[in-house]
Amino acid sequence: MTSSRSSAPTPPAGTGPGRTLRRAVATVCLSGTLEDKIAAAAAAGFDGIELFENDLVVSAWSPAEVRARCADLGLTIELYQPFRDFEAVPADLLRANLTRAEHKFDVMTDLGADTLLVCSSVAPAAVDDDGLAAEQLRLLADRAAARGIRIAYEALAWGRHVSTWDHAWRIVDRADHPALGLCLDSFHVLSREVDPAGIAGITPGKIFFLQLADAPQLRMDVLQWSRHHRLFPGQGAFDLAGFVRLVLSAGYAGPLSLEVFNDVFRQSDPARTAVDAMRSLVYLEDGLHPTGRSNRQPRRLPVAPGLTGHAFTEFAVDGRSGPLLQDVLRGLGFTHTGQHRSKPVQLWEQGGCRVVLNSAVTRPQASGTAAISAFALTTTDPHRGVDRAAALHAPVLPRRRGPAEAELAAIAAPDGTSVFLAEPDDGWRADFLPTGNEVAEGVGLVATDHLGLTQPFDHFDEAGLFYRSVLGLARLGTEEYAAPFGLMRSRGFTDPGRAVRLALTVAVLRRGDWAPSVADPQHVAFGTDDIFGTAAALDRLGAATLRISDNYYADLVARFGLDEETAQRLRRYGILYDRDPHGGELLHLYTPVYGGRIFFEVLQRRAGYDGFGDANAPVRMAAHRHQRLAEV
């Protein structure tokens, strides 16, 4: 088929050779009215938006006013969408569709938008005829080009006849019109079992727009998966960096644009969601490299700080919870070794385990409640970590310090916890004056193994992206388990050397007034090289540990084939057991809950066990419930 004589629209500004990638966000990603969404996108630093038609329809602004407001905020309208059910239809429907399109072109002219997204048809009237689809899309492109507009054709993963990117490309290629190209959406491409490798061979200049969304791997109807479970890049399971590299190698010159349908995002503060969205794009872009024919130059982040371990964990306490946790730490074999020079802050130590009790932190919590308010990780380059955090739009916290006090870099995590970055030389310990207390023998605790941090439901995925992108931690996996009071989700993170581990948990759904579980529990897990020796020492010190039901140990014998002697030793001390498919073993025990939400874990990893014992979490939660009932 010969090329159309209609001239192609002028490419968007900012697409010349060697320029950096532009960043855009679809208004459907954000909550609120169009006014809220535009303000949030601009404040987060986006270059442009995709305007979702529903947002315009309910807006009080005219298209011309939307255009002016965007211009005032430095935003371009990169795409107007969606235009549905156009192609491969009978003649009478085609005439109606072309009339409908002309109305949209009028709106786009007033908006100053030059690209219209056309989704592959799901209409019952559409027929399976690529030639007819190409002919009708070519006709639409001809009319669009006369108005200075381009048509970006997208294969919906649930399209009636066109549901894969390669099928959409065959139709676009067959139509052969300069104002007709592809829109590639990572969800629609990666959710289908069609190899995306061929994207690199698409004719340069024919990919008009790129939409990005991550997602968890789910076995469900693709439409429901798309409409409710998309995530920002880095929060799901898709290989988005590999996908984007393919698109760039085909010469794509447009923006990286987010189109994420997510029930949580559409109810959350749009300003916060927009920052999370921007962080995801910055992180994604850092993993790209110039490829093939691409003239885009990905911007690079400062390298993630190399983490070497846990320096300390800080608890915010008050006049009631402070003395209680002091007693608990003594029972765990800790010694009060330091008193802060200028603040009501205590340092408790055992082996390489350090706990700080801070009664000066103001947190929105009830009297008598303790909480992890901060934790410090060691790194050889704290300043590099701060620079990376700032580049990823993570709040860098100011910190007041007195004379002779250490300078600790601090970053705010999504749940408000302060994350300190400290030099490995323990220089921060100079902030504490020695108490003169004789250091106790301890119970064999050697180091902080991990922190368990419950997250607010609305910010669970945001927190995961924060720890991956800002600290450079890798995701260990996501587990879901049925707990006594509802379904729980757990996601683990660690550094390559396993010096730092974090376990984030969240209740998947909360309904009703009956809530006997611990509200937002947090815990610190300490490692030992001899769990039985540590358990015996805790027993001698009179430390309280959770009692586990006999039913659990009977089940262990059945599941793992443990001998009766081993099961009896585990039962005696309330030690839980897990084994991974590779033969790695975890032995761990817990304390009761203190200060409303805090408990401690002692564990021993054997033969490379790398998880967090999630299979035992329901057992621990039930035991905590039994212990609380016994105290009533």
N, C-alpha and C positions, 0 to 999 in steps of 0.2 A: 504494500500500500504506500502511495506517495505521501510525502509530508504536507501538512496544511500550509497554505500561504499566510495564514494569520500569524502575526508576530507574537512571540512569547512575551509575557509580562516581564518587566525589569526585576531581577532578583532583589531580595530585601537588602537594605543597607547593612553594612557590617559583614559582608561575606567575601571580601577580597582575599587574595592569596596571603597566607601567613598570619591571618588574624586569629585571635583566640576564640574559643567556642563560646557562643552565646547561651544563656540559660533562661528557660521559660517554665512557667507552671500553668496548668489548666485551672480555670476557676472552679471546676468541679472537685478539685482536691481539697478545697477550703470551705469552712463553715461560714454562714452569715449571708448578708446581701452582697450584691456586686460591689457596693461601696466598701464594705468591710474587706472583701477579698482583694480588691485592687490595692487598697492601702497596705494590707499585710504583705502582698507580693513585693511592692515597692520597698517597704521597710526592710525586708529580708535581703534585698539586693538583686532581685531578678531583673533581667533585661526586658522581658516581655511576658505576655500571657497568651494562652489559648482561651478564647471567649466561648464558653458553653452557652448555647442559645437560650436555655431555660433561665440562666442568670440575667440575660438581657431582657427577656420577656417580663420578668417580675420587677425589673429595676425602675426607679422613678426617673432615671436619666434617659434622655433621648440618645440615639446612637452618636450624634454629633457631640453631645455632652460627655459621653463615655470616652470618645476619642480625645477630647480636650483634657479631660481629667487624667487620662493615661499619659498624655504628652507632658502635662505639668509634673507628673511624678517620674518622668524618664522611662516610661514603659511603652513598648510597641505592642500592637495586637498582631501576633504572629499567625493566628489561625482562627477561623470562625467555624464552629462545628456544633452538631453534626447535621449533615444533609442525608436523609435516609431514603431507601427504597426507590432508587431512581431507574436503574438500568434493566435491560432485557424484559421489557414489558410491552403489552399491545399498544397500538398507535394512539388510542384514545387516552390511555394513561400517560403515554409519553408526552402528549400535548399538555396535559395537566401538570406533569412534573416540570416541564420546561417553563411554564408560567410561574410555578412555585419558585423555581430557581431564579427567575428574573427578579422576583420580589426580594429574594435573599441577596442578590447582587446589589440591589438598591441599598439595602441595609449595610452591606459591606463597604460600599462607596462612602457612606456617611461615617462609618467606623474608621475608615482608612486601612482596612484589612484586605490583603491581596491573595489569600489562599483559603479555599473552602474545602473542608473535609467531606468527602462522599463515602459513606459506608456501603459495603456490599449488601445487596438487598436481602431482606428476610421476608418480603411480601409474598403471599400465596400466588399472586398473579405473575410473578417473575418466572421466566422459563430458563431452562438449562441450555443456553445457546451463546457461546463465547463470541461468535461473529456478531450477533445482534447486540450483545453487551458492549462490544468494542465500538460498533457503529453509533450507538446512542451516547456513549461517553464522549466520543469524538465530537458529536453534535453539541453536547453540553460544553465541552472545552472550547469549541469555536465561539460560542456565545460569550463564554467567560473571558476569553482573550480579547474580545472586542471591548470589554469593560476594564481591561488591565488586571484581570483576575486569573488565578491558576486553580486547577482542580487536582486535589490529592486523593487518590482512590485507595481505600483501605479494605483489606479482607477481614471481616469480622470472623472470629473463630467459630461462630455459630451461624454464619451466613447460609442462606438457603441453598445456593449452588456454588458460591465462591467463598471458601472458608480458610484458605491458606495463602501465604504471601506469594508463592510461586505461581499459583493460578491467577492471582490478581496481576502479577507482572506480565504473564502471557497476554492478558487482555489489554493492558496498557501498551505493551510493545506492539500488539496487533493494531491498535487504534492509531498509533504513530502521530501524535499531535504534540507540538511543543508546549502547550498549556495544560497537558495532562501528564501526571506523574503518579508516583506511589507515596502513600503514607505508610510507613512501617511502624507498628506498635509492638513493643517487645512482648507484651502479654499475649497478643493474638498470634505472634510467631512462635514463642517458646512454650506456649500451652498446648501446641499441636505437635504431632510426631512427624514433622517435616524438617529435614536437615536445613539449618539456616546458612550453611557454608556457601551456597550459591548466590547469596546476596552480594558477595564481593564481585560477582560478574555482571551485575546490573549495569546497564549503560550509564556512564557518568552524567550527572545532572538530572537523572530521571527519578531519583528519590527526592521528593519535594519536602517531606516533613518526617520527623522522627519523634515518636512518643515513647516514653519510658515508664515502666512500672515493674516492680519486683513482686513476688508472691511466694507463699509457702507451697510446698508440694502437697496437694490435696487430691483425693479421689472423689470427685463430685462433678455434677453438671457444670460444664465450662462457663455457661452464662452466669450461674450463681457464684461460681468461683471468681469471675471477673468483677461482678457488680458489688461484691461485699468483702473480698479478701485481698485485694491488691495492696501492695506496700511500696514505700519509697526504696530506691536502690540501696542495697546493703542490708535490708531488713528481712529479705526472703531467701529463696533458694536458687533463683535463676542466675546464670552466668551472664550478667549484663555487660561486664567489661568486654568479654569475648564478642557478644552481639554488637556492641557499639563499634568495636574495631572493624568488624565486617562492613558495617554501614559506612564508616569513614573511608575504608579502603575503596569503596565504590564511588568516592568523590563527593560525598554528601557535604553540603555547605551551609546547612541551616542550623537552628539551635538544638541543643539538648533540652527536650521539653518533657515535663512530668505530666502524666495523665493517670491519676490514681483514684479509683473508686474504693472507698473504705468507710465502713459505718462509724468507726471511732473518729476518724479525721473530720468527717462531715458534721460532728457534734462538738469538736474541740475548739479552743481559742484559735482563731485563724492566724494570729500573729505568731503564736508558738509553733503551730503546724508549718507555717511558711519557713520559719528558721530551720526546723527539722528537715523540710524538703530541700532547702538550700544546702544544708550540711550533707545530705545524701548525694547531691550532684557534685559537690566539691570532692567528696570522697571517691565517687565513681571516676571522675575526671582524672584524679591522681593515679588511677590504675591504668590509664590509657597511654598509648605511645603513638606518635605519628606513623601512619601505615599507608602503603600504596600511593594512591593518587590524592590522598587527603591533603587539603591546604589548611586544615584546622590545627592549631597548636594547643594541646592540653596543658593547662597550668598545673604545676607541681607543688605539692605541700612540703613543708619541712618534714624530714624523716621522723617517724614515730620514735618516742624515747625508748631506749632499750631498758626494759624493766628487769630488776634483779631480785626483787622480793618485797615482802610486807615490812614496813618500818614500824608502824604502830596502828592500833585501832582506837579511836576516841569515842567515848560515850558521853552524851549530854545527860547529866544527873542533877537532882535537886536534893533538898535536905532530907527527903525520905528515901529516894532510890540510891543516893550516893553511899550512905553507910551500909545499905543492904548489899550493894555490889562489892564493897570493900570486904565484907565477910565472905561473900562467894569466892572472890579471888584468893583470899587466904586459904579457903578450903580446897582450891585448885592448886595450891602450892606456890602462889605468887607472893612476891615481897614488895612492899611499898618502898621504892628506892629513891624517889625524887619528888621534890615540891617545886613548882614553877616559880621563877624569880619574881614575877609581877602579877600572876593570876591565880585564882583558886583552882588549880589543876594539879592532879597527882599522877605520878608515873609508877606503874606496877610492872614487874619483870619476872620472867622465868625462862632460862635458856635464851633462845632467840625470839621469844614471845613478849611483846610489849603492849600494854593496855594503858590508856590515858583516861582518867575520870575528870571531866570538865564540868564544874558547877556554874560556869559563867556564860554558857551558851544559852541563848534564848530561842526556844523552839515551840511551836504551837501544840503543846501536849499537856495532858492533865497532870495534876500534882501527883508525885510518886512514880511517874512514868520515866523510864530510861530509854534512850535511843542512840543508835550509831549516828553521830553527827558528822564524823569525818574519818577518813583513813589515809595513811601515808604510804606511798610506794617508793622504793628506792630506784634511782636511775642515774646513770653517769652524766646525763645532760638535762637537768630540770628545765633550763631556759629554752632548749629546743622543744621540749614538751609544751611549754606555755605558748611558744610561737605557733606550734601546730594547732593547739586548742583555739587560739584566736582566729586562725585561718579557717577553722571549721565552725566558727560562730558559737563556740562554747564560752560561757562567761568566765573570764579570768578575774579572780576575786582579789580585792585589795586586802592587805593584812597589816594591821598595826603591830609594831614590835618595839620593845624597849631597848635600852643600851645593852650590848653584849648578847642580844638574843638572835638566834639564827633566822636567816631569811628563807622562808619556805614558800615555794610557788604553790598557788592554790587555784583549782578549777571547780566550778559548780557542776555537779551531776544533775540530770533532769529531775531527780526527786529531792533536790536541795542539799544533798550530802556534799561536803567539801572533800575534794580529792587533792591531797598534798603530794608534791613531787620532791623527794629529798635525796641528797647526795648519799652514796653508800657508806661514807665514813662516820655516820651517826653524829654528825656535827650538831644536829638538833637537840641532842641530849644535854648540851651545855646550857640549854634554857632551864634545866632543872638542877636545883641545889640538892646535894646528897642528904638523905634523911638520917644516915648513920645506922639504919636498921641492918642487922646481920642478915645476909641473904640466905633464905631458906634452901634446904636441899632440893625442894621441888618434888614433882611426881613424874618426871621424865618427859615433860613437854619440851619440844625442841624448836618449833617454828609455827607461825601461823600458816595453816594449809589453805584456807579459803574463807571468804565472807559470804554469808547468805543474806541477801537483801530483797525483801518483798517490795514490789513496785506498784504504784497506782495503776489500775487497769488501763487508763487512757494513755499512759506513757511507757508501757512495757516495751513496745517496739522501738520507741525513741531512745530509751535507755540502752537497749542492745546496740543500736547504731552508734550511740555516744561512746560506749566502751570499745567497740571495734575500731571506729575511725579515730577518735582522739588519742586513745592509749595504745592502739595497734594490737589489741587482743584478738585472738582467733576464736570463733564460735566452736564449741565442742559438740553441740547438738541441742535439740529441744525434746523434752519429754513431757507427756501428759499422763496424769494418774488420777484415779478416783480416790479422793480423800474422804474422811468421815463427814465433812460438811460441804462437799462439792468438788467439782473438777478443778484440778490445779495444773498449771503449766510452769515448767522449769527450763531455763536456758543457761548453759554454762559457757564461760569464757576463760581463756588462759593465754599466756605468752608461750613462745616456742620452747623455752627452757623449763616450763611448768613451775616457775618461781612465783607466779601470781595466778591465783584462781579466784573467780567470782561466780556465784550462782544466783541468778535473778529468778524470782518466782512471782506468780500472780494468780489470783482466783479468776478463772475463765468467765464465770458468771456469778452474780450475787443478787438474789431476790428474796424478799420476805423480811420479817422482823426477827426471826429466830437466828441468833448469831452467837453460838457458844464457843466458837473457835477463838484463838488468839488473834487479835486485830493487828495486822501488818507486822508479823514477827520478824525479828532479825537475829542473826547469830554469828559467832566467831568459832571457827573450827581450828583446833590446835592439833598438830601432828605429834605422834610419838613413835619410837622405834620398837616399843614393846607394850602393846595395848593391855595385856594381862598384868604386867608389872605396874603400869600406871593405874589400872583399875584397883589393884590391891592397895597401892599407896593412897589413892583417893578414899578408899574405905577406911584406912587407918586414920586419916585426917578428919573423918566424919563428913566428907563432902556428900551432898545429896545428888544422886543420879536417878534417872528414870527406871522404874521397874517395868519390865516387859512381860506380857502374858505368856503362860506356859504353852498356849496354843501356837504361838509364833514359833517356838523352838521345835515343837512337834512337826510343824510344817517345814522347817529348815531341814530336818532329817530326811523328810520325804522328797523335798525338791532337789537338794544338793548331795544327798547320800552321806551326810556327815555322820561320823561315828558318835556313839552315845556319850563318850567321855568329853569330846570336843563340845557337843551340844550342852552338856552340863556345865562346863567352864564358862561358856557364853551366857547361859542362863543365870549363873551365880552373880555375875556383875552387870547384867542387863546390857550385854554387848550384842549389837545387831550385826548381821553378816550379809554380804553380797558377793557374787562371783560373776565376772564378765565372760563372754564367749571365748576369750583367749586364755582363760585360767587366772587372770588377775583377781585379787581378793581385796575386799574392804571390810575392816572390822571397826565398828564405831559405837560410841555411847553418848548419851546426852544428859544434861542437867535439867532440872525443872525450869520453868519460865520465871524470870525475876524482873521487877520494875515494869510489869505489865506486858512486855513484849520481847524481852531479851533472854536468850538461853545460850549455852555453850555446848560445843561438840568436841569430843576427843576421838581421833581416828588414827588408824594405821593402814597404809596402802602396801599391798604386796604384789610383786610380779607385774608391775606396770599398770595396775588398776587406775583408770583415768577419769572416772565419773564421780558422782556425788551421792550415790546410794539412794537415788530417787525411788527405787522399789520399796524402800523401807520408810519413806516419808509418811505414808498413811499410818504405819505402826507407831511411829513417833508421835504423830498428832493425836492418835487415840490415847496413847499413854499420857500425854500432857493433859488431855481432858479428864482421864481417870484421876490423875494426881490433883487437879484443881477441885474436882468433886470431893475428894477425900479430905481436903482442907476446909471445906465448908462446915 
